[in-house]
Amino acid sequence: MATGRRPGAYVCGIDAAMDVIGGKWKVLILWALHVRPCRFGELRRELPGITEKVLASHLREMEADGLVHREAYDEVPPRVEYSLTPRGASLNEALEPLGAWGKAHVLVPERER
């Protein structure tokens, strides 16, 4: 599934990947959904500081990119859950070494650097 963002305009694979996950929130949304499927409100609570508008916009983009699956249940009141697709899960796996680097080199106490 192609993202349809900038076909043919990428310089390399990292350029293409960064286009899909660019910004502060998308990687954090991916990580939150890695644990379990979440409803919209649950994601808002998991990501303090994100606005409703930004979360809704990012979820739509990530769904269009094939990273997130949106499941609407026919219930009263309405219930919608977001989960990772296999493509989103594979992206999370690719991001794990980056998270490990951040823990080792950024989150370590200053005296241990």
BAMAR-860738 format. One record per residue: residue in one letter; x, y, z of N, C-alpha, C in turn. Coordinates in nm, 2 decimals. Layout:
+------+--------+--------+--------+--------+--------+--------+--------+--------+--------+
: rest :    npx :    npy :    npz :   capx :   capy :   capz :    cpx :    cpy :    cpz :
+------+--------+--------+--------+--------+--------+--------+--------+--------+--------+
:    a :      X :      Y :      Z :      X :      Y :      Z :      X :      Y :      Z :
...
+------+--------+--------+--------+--------+--------+--------+--------+--------+--------+
This chain:
+------+--------+--------+--------+--------+--------+--------+--------+--------+--------+
: rest :    npx :    npy :    npz :   capx :   capy :   capz :    cpx :    cpy :    cpz :
+------+--------+--------+--------+--------+--------+--------+--------+--------+--------+
:    m :   0.08 :  -0.12 :   0.00 :   0.00 :   0.00 :   0.00 :   0.09 :   0.12 :   0.00 :
:    a :   0.08 :   0.21 :  -0.10 :   0.16 :   0.33 :  -0.11 :   0.09 :   0.44 :  -0.03 :
:    t :   0.17 :   0.53 :   0.03 :   0.12 :   0.63 :   0.11 :   0.05 :   0.74 :   0.03 :
:    g :   0.09 :   0.76 :  -0.10 :   0.04 :   0.86 :  -0.18 :   0.08 :   1.00 :  -0.14 :
:    r :   0.18 :   1.02 :  -0.07 :   0.22 :   1.15 :  -0.02 :   0.30 :   1.22 :  -0.12 :
:    r :   0.42 :   1.17 :  -0.16 :   0.51 :   1.23 :  -0.25 :   0.57 :   1.13 :  -0.34 :
:    p :   0.49 :   1.06 :  -0.42 :   0.54 :   0.95 :  -0.50 :   0.66 :   1.00 :  -0.59 :
:    g :   0.77 :   0.93 :  -0.58 :   0.88 :   0.96 :  -0.67 :   0.97 :   1.07 :  -0.62 :
:    a :   0.93 :   1.14 :  -0.51 :   1.00 :   1.25 :  -0.46 :   1.10 :   1.22 :  -0.35 :
:    y :   1.10 :   1.09 :  -0.30 :   1.19 :   1.06 :  -0.19 :   1.33 :   1.04 :  -0.24 :
:    v :   1.42 :   1.08 :  -0.15 :   1.56 :   1.06 :  -0.18 :   1.61 :   0.92 :  -0.14 :
:    c :   1.55 :   0.87 :  -0.03 :   1.59 :   0.74 :   0.02 :   1.48 :   0.68 :   0.11 :
:    g :   1.50 :   0.56 :   0.16 :   1.40 :   0.50 :   0.25 :   1.37 :   0.57 :   0.38 :
:    i :   1.47 :   0.63 :   0.43 :   1.45 :   0.71 :   0.56 :   1.37 :   0.83 :   0.53 :
:    d :   1.39 :   0.90 :   0.42 :   1.31 :   1.01 :   0.38 :   1.16 :   0.97 :   0.37 :
:    a :   1.14 :   0.86 :   0.30 :   1.00 :   0.81 :   0.29 :   0.94 :   0.78 :   0.42 :
:    a :   1.01 :   0.71 :   0.51 :   0.96 :   0.67 :   0.64 :   0.94 :   0.79 :   0.73 :
:    m :   1.02 :   0.89 :   0.72 :   1.00 :   1.01 :   0.80 :   0.88 :   1.09 :   0.75 :
:    d :   0.85 :   1.08 :   0.63 :   0.73 :   1.15 :   0.58 :   0.61 :   1.08 :   0.64 :
:    v :   0.61 :   0.95 :   0.66 :   0.50 :   0.88 :   0.72 :   0.48 :   0.91 :   0.87 :
:    i :   0.60 :   0.92 :   0.94 :   0.59 :   0.93 :   1.09 :   0.64 :   1.06 :   1.14 :
:    g :   0.65 :   1.16 :   1.05 :   0.70 :   1.29 :   1.08 :   0.61 :   1.36 :   1.19 :
:    g :   0.68 :   1.45 :   1.27 :   0.61 :   1.52 :   1.37 :   0.62 :   1.45 :   1.51 :
:    k :   0.58 :   1.52 :   1.61 :   0.60 :   1.48 :   1.74 :   0.51 :   1.36 :   1.78 :
:    w :   0.39 :   1.36 :   1.73 :   0.28 :   1.27 :   1.79 :   0.27 :   1.13 :   1.72 :
:    k :   0.30 :   1.12 :   1.59 :   0.27 :   0.99 :   1.53 :   0.34 :   0.87 :   1.59 :
:    v :   0.47 :   0.89 :   1.62 :   0.54 :   0.78 :   1.68 :   0.49 :   0.74 :   1.81 :
:    l :   0.44 :   0.84 :   1.89 :   0.39 :   0.82 :   2.02 :   0.25 :   0.75 :   2.01 :
:    i :   0.17 :   0.78 :   1.91 :   0.05 :   0.71 :   1.88 :   0.08 :   0.57 :   1.85 :
:    l :   0.17 :   0.54 :   1.76 :   0.21 :   0.41 :   1.73 :   0.25 :   0.33 :   1.85 :
:    w :   0.33 :   0.39 :   1.94 :   0.38 :   0.32 :   2.06 :   0.26 :   0.29 :   2.15 :
:    a :   0.17 :   0.39 :   2.17 :   0.05 :   0.36 :   2.25 :  -0.03 :   0.25 :   2.20 :
:    l :  -0.05 :   0.24 :   2.07 :  -0.13 :   0.13 :   2.01 :  -0.06 :   0.00 :   2.01 :
:    h :   0.07 :   0.00 :   2.03 :   0.15 :  -0.12 :   2.04 :   0.11 :  -0.21 :   2.15 :
:    v :   0.07 :  -0.14 :   2.26 :   0.03 :  -0.21 :   2.38 :  -0.10 :  -0.28 :   2.37 :
:    r :  -0.20 :  -0.21 :   2.31 :  -0.33 :  -0.27 :   2.29 :  -0.42 :  -0.17 :   2.21 :
:    p :  -0.53 :  -0.22 :   2.15 :  -0.62 :  -0.12 :   2.08 :  -0.67 :  -0.02 :   2.18 :
:    c :  -0.70 :   0.10 :   2.14 :  -0.75 :   0.21 :   2.22 :  -0.86 :   0.28 :   2.16 :
:    r :  -0.95 :   0.33 :   2.24 :  -1.05 :   0.43 :   2.20 :  -0.98 :   0.57 :   2.19 :
:    f :  -1.05 :   0.66 :   2.12 :  -1.00 :   0.79 :   2.10 :  -0.96 :   0.86 :   2.24 :
:    g :  -1.06 :   0.85 :   2.33 :  -1.03 :   0.92 :   2.46 :  -0.92 :   0.85 :   2.54 :
:    e :  -0.90 :   0.72 :   2.52 :  -0.79 :   0.66 :   2.59 :  -0.65 :   0.71 :   2.53 :
:    l :  -0.65 :   0.72 :   2.40 :  -0.53 :   0.78 :   2.33 :  -0.50 :   0.92 :   2.38 :
:    r :  -0.60 :   1.00 :   2.40 :  -0.58 :   1.14 :   2.45 :  -0.52 :   1.14 :   2.59 :
:    r :  -0.57 :   1.04 :   2.67 :  -0.51 :   1.04 :   2.81 :  -0.37 :   0.98 :   2.81 :
:    e :  -0.34 :   0.89 :   2.71 :  -0.20 :   0.84 :   2.70 :  -0.10 :   0.94 :   2.65 :
:    l :  -0.15 :   1.04 :   2.58 :  -0.06 :   1.14 :   2.52 :  -0.10 :   1.28 :   2.57 :
:    p :  -0.06 :   1.31 :   2.69 :  -0.09 :   1.44 :   2.75 :  -0.03 :   1.55 :   2.66 :
:    g :  -0.11 :   1.65 :   2.63 :  -0.06 :   1.76 :   2.55 :  -0.11 :   1.76 :   2.40 :
:    i :  -0.16 :   1.65 :   2.35 :  -0.21 :   1.64 :   2.22 :  -0.35 :   1.69 :   2.22 :
:    t :  -0.38 :   1.77 :   2.11 :  -0.52 :   1.82 :   2.10 :  -0.61 :   1.72 :   2.03 :
:    e :  -0.74 :   1.74 :   2.05 :  -0.83 :   1.65 :   1.98 :  -0.82 :   1.66 :   1.83 :
:    k :  -0.80 :   1.78 :   1.78 :  -0.79 :   1.81 :   1.64 :  -0.67 :   1.74 :   1.58 :
:    v :  -0.55 :   1.75 :   1.65 :  -0.43 :   1.69 :   1.60 :  -0.44 :   1.53 :   1.60 :
:    l :  -0.49 :   1.48 :   1.71 :  -0.51 :   1.34 :   1.73 :  -0.60 :   1.28 :   1.62 :
:    a :  -0.71 :   1.35 :   1.59 :  -0.80 :   1.30 :   1.49 :  -0.74 :   1.31 :   1.35 :
:    s :  -0.67 :   1.42 :   1.33 :  -0.60 :   1.43 :   1.20 :  -0.49 :   1.33 :   1.18 :
:    h :  -0.41 :   1.30 :   1.28 :  -0.30 :   1.20 :   1.27 :  -0.36 :   1.06 :   1.25 :
:    l :  -0.47 :   1.03 :   1.32 :  -0.53 :   0.90 :   1.31 :  -0.58 :   0.88 :   1.17 :
:    r :  -0.64 :   0.98 :   1.11 :  -0.69 :   0.97 :   0.97 :  -0.58 :   0.95 :   0.88 :
:    e :  -0.47 :   1.02 :   0.89 :  -0.35 :   1.01 :   0.80 :  -0.29 :   0.87 :   0.82 :
:    m :  -0.28 :   0.82 :   0.94 :  -0.22 :   0.69 :   0.97 :  -0.31 :   0.58 :   0.92 :
:    e :  -0.44 :   0.60 :   0.92 :  -0.53 :   0.50 :   0.86 :  -0.51 :   0.50 :   0.71 :
:    a :  -0.50 :   0.62 :   0.65 :  -0.48 :   0.63 :   0.51 :  -0.35 :   0.56 :   0.46 :
:    d :  -0.25 :   0.57 :   0.55 :  -0.11 :   0.52 :   0.52 :  -0.11 :   0.37 :   0.55 :
:    g :  -0.22 :   0.31 :   0.60 :  -0.22 :   0.17 :   0.63 :  -0.15 :   0.13 :   0.76 :
:    l :  -0.13 :   0.22 :   0.85 :  -0.06 :   0.19 :   0.98 :  -0.16 :   0.16 :   1.09 :
:    v :  -0.28 :   0.22 :   1.08 :  -0.38 :   0.21 :   1.19 :  -0.51 :   0.16 :   1.13 :
:    h :  -0.58 :   0.07 :   1.21 :  -0.71 :   0.02 :   1.17 :  -0.81 :   0.09 :   1.26 :
:    r :  -0.92 :   0.14 :   1.20 :  -1.03 :   0.20 :   1.28 :  -1.15 :   0.11 :   1.27 :
:    e :  -1.19 :   0.06 :   1.39 :  -1.31 :  -0.03 :   1.40 :  -1.42 :   0.04 :   1.47 :
:    a :  -1.53 :   0.06 :   1.39 :  -1.65 :   0.13 :   1.45 :  -1.75 :   0.02 :   1.48 :
:    y :  -1.79 :   0.01 :   1.61 :  -1.88 :  -0.09 :   1.66 :  -2.03 :  -0.03 :   1.65 :
:    d :  -2.12 :  -0.11 :   1.61 :  -2.26 :  -0.07 :   1.60 :  -2.32 :  -0.09 :   1.74 :
:    e :  -2.30 :   0.01 :   1.83 :  -2.35 :   0.00 :   1.96 :  -2.40 :   0.14 :   2.00 :
:    v :  -2.47 :   0.14 :   2.11 :  -2.52 :   0.27 :   2.17 :  -2.47 :   0.28 :   2.31 :
:    p :  -2.39 :   0.37 :   2.35 :  -2.33 :   0.48 :   2.26 :  -2.23 :   0.42 :   2.16 :
:    p :  -2.20 :   0.50 :   2.05 :  -2.11 :   0.45 :   1.95 :  -1.97 :   0.42 :   2.02 :
:    r :  -1.90 :   0.32 :   1.97 :  -1.77 :   0.29 :   2.01 :  -1.68 :   0.27 :   1.89 :
:    v :  -1.56 :   0.34 :   1.90 :  -1.46 :   0.32 :   1.79 :  -1.33 :   0.29 :   1.86 :
:    e :  -1.26 :   0.19 :   1.81 :  -1.13 :   0.15 :   1.86 :  -1.03 :   0.16 :   1.74 :
:    y :  -0.91 :   0.20 :   1.78 :  -0.80 :   0.20 :   1.69 :  -0.69 :   0.10 :   1.73 :
:    s :  -0.64 :   0.03 :   1.63 :  -0.54 :  -0.07 :   1.65 :  -0.43 :  -0.06 :   1.54 :
:    l :  -0.32 :  -0.13 :   1.56 :  -0.22 :  -0.13 :   1.46 :  -0.25 :  -0.23 :   1.36 :
:    t :  -0.22 :  -0.20 :   1.23 :  -0.22 :  -0.30 :   1.13 :  -0.09 :  -0.38 :   1.13 :
:    p :  -0.08 :  -0.48 :   1.05 :   0.06 :  -0.55 :   1.05 :   0.16 :  -0.45 :   1.00 :
:    r :   0.13 :  -0.36 :   0.91 :   0.22 :  -0.26 :   0.86 :   0.26 :  -0.17 :   0.97 :
:    g :   0.17 :  -0.12 :   1.05 :   0.20 :  -0.04 :   1.17 :   0.28 :  -0.11 :   1.27 :
:    a :   0.25 :  -0.24 :   1.29 :   0.33 :  -0.32 :   1.39 :   0.48 :  -0.33 :   1.34 :
:    s :   0.49 :  -0.35 :   1.21 :   0.63 :  -0.36 :   1.16 :   0.71 :  -0.23 :   1.17 :
:    l :   0.64 :  -0.12 :   1.15 :   0.70 :   0.01 :   1.17 :   0.74 :   0.03 :   1.32 :
:    n :   0.66 :  -0.01 :   1.41 :   0.69 :  -0.01 :   1.55 :   0.82 :  -0.09 :   1.58 :
:    e :   0.83 :  -0.21 :   1.52 :   0.95 :  -0.29 :   1.53 :   1.07 :  -0.22 :   1.48 :
:    a :   1.06 :  -0.15 :   1.37 :   1.17 :  -0.08 :   1.31 :   1.21 :   0.04 :   1.40 :
:    l :   1.12 :   0.09 :   1.48 :   1.15 :   0.20 :   1.56 :   1.21 :   0.16 :   1.70 :
:    e :   1.20 :   0.03 :   1.73 :   1.25 :  -0.01 :   1.86 :   1.40 :   0.02 :   1.88 :
:    p :   1.48 :   0.00 :   1.79 :   1.63 :   0.04 :   1.81 :   1.64 :   0.19 :   1.83 :
:    l :   1.56 :   0.27 :   1.77 :   1.57 :   0.41 :   1.79 :   1.53 :   0.44 :   1.94 :
:    g :   1.43 :   0.38 :   1.99 :   1.39 :   0.39 :   2.13 :   1.50 :   0.35 :   2.22 :
:    a :   1.56 :   0.24 :   2.19 :   1.67 :   0.19 :   2.27 :   1.79 :   0.29 :   2.28 :
:    w :   1.82 :   0.35 :   2.16 :   1.92 :   0.45 :   2.15 :   1.88 :   0.57 :   2.24 :
:    g :   1.76 :   0.61 :   2.23 :   1.71 :   0.73 :   2.32 :   1.73 :   0.70 :   2.46 :
:    k :   1.69 :   0.58 :   2.51 :   1.71 :   0.54 :   2.65 :   1.85 :   0.54 :   2.69 :
:    a :   1.94 :   0.49 :   2.60 :   2.08 :   0.47 :   2.64 :   2.15 :   0.61 :   2.63 :
:    h :   2.12 :   0.69 :   2.54 :   2.20 :   0.81 :   2.52 :   2.13 :   0.94 :   2.56 :
:    v :   2.00 :   0.94 :   2.58 :   1.93 :   1.07 :   2.62 :   1.87 :   1.06 :   2.76 :
:    l :   1.81 :   0.94 :   2.79 :   1.74 :   0.93 :   2.92 :   1.83 :   0.89 :   3.03 :
:    v :   1.96 :   0.86 :   3.00 :   2.05 :   0.82 :   3.11 :   2.08 :   0.94 :   3.20 :
:    p :   2.10 :   0.93 :   3.33 :   2.13 :   1.04 :   3.41 :   2.26 :   1.11 :   3.36 :
:    e :   2.27 :   1.24 :   3.38 :   2.38 :   1.32 :   3.33 :   2.52 :   1.26 :   3.37 :
:    r :   2.53 :   1.22 :   3.49 :   2.66 :   1.17 :   3.54 :   2.70 :   1.04 :   3.48 :
:    e :   2.61 :   0.97 :   3.41 :   2.65 :   0.84 :   3.35 :   2.69 :   0.86 :   3.20 :
:    r :   2.67 :   0.98 :   3.15 :   2.70 :   1.01 :   3.01 :   2.85 :   1.01 :   2.98 :
+------+--------+--------+--------+--------+--------+--------+--------+--------+--------+
